[in-house]
């Protein structure tokens, strides 16, 4: 019985320690009145495939958690940010935990069989998640910072896929049980610029197409207007000709009557 307990305890410690947890903030927002991502945020979401995908800079997650939208926090930005990546990996984003359930999330991660885990959350609760893994002196996640990745690791699994890539290690924080947290960058600036450029080009093309359609409509309107004017001119001319003919007819009749009266008087 004691042997079984010791074995289970050792296995439990192994599962807890063999973890590589990557914490990211959701992508950019328009403002707090909107629950979804801005164009920049959508571009970041697409570019995370280059960061965490099979050919990415960092390790590819085996499971992805995102903050669950609620009535109090309706934002879908955390799940929207990782949806393109999840779809590219054939994964379903786990939405089991809402913003305030970060302790339950940490417990689930510690006991889960997955080794490489990605978490997309709101910036105000990410430090609390890090503390649940024993990280000391955790900083606040700044309001205008979207590019950071907080990587919590025990050193068992390397999070860098390509050693030749500069990951821009910003800072390291020590933790309990041999855990450390390294803050690195997503490195998606060039990708985002390309995606946003294509997006802007697409909008410009659509606007030009709409403008051309408007010009065609205006041209047709002008043509119709000119046709209308020409038709009115023709009708007017025809009316003038008809009026002249009627005048000639009236004058001939008058002359005939006068001649008849003169002929009658003199006879």
Secondary structure, 3 states (H helix, E strand, C coil): CHHHHHHHHHHHHHHHHCCEEEEEECCCECCCCCCCECHHHHHHHHHHHHHHCCCCCECCCCEEEECECCCCCCCCHHHHHHHHHHHHHCCCCECCCECCCHHHHHHHHHHCCCCEEEEEECHHHHHHHHHHCCECCCCCCCCCCCCEEEEEECCCCCCECCCCCCCCCCEEEEECCCCEEEEEECCCHHHHHHHHHHHHHHHHHHHHHHHHHHHHHHHHHHHHHHHHHHHHHHHHHHHHHHHHHHHHHHHHHHHHHHHHHHHHHHC
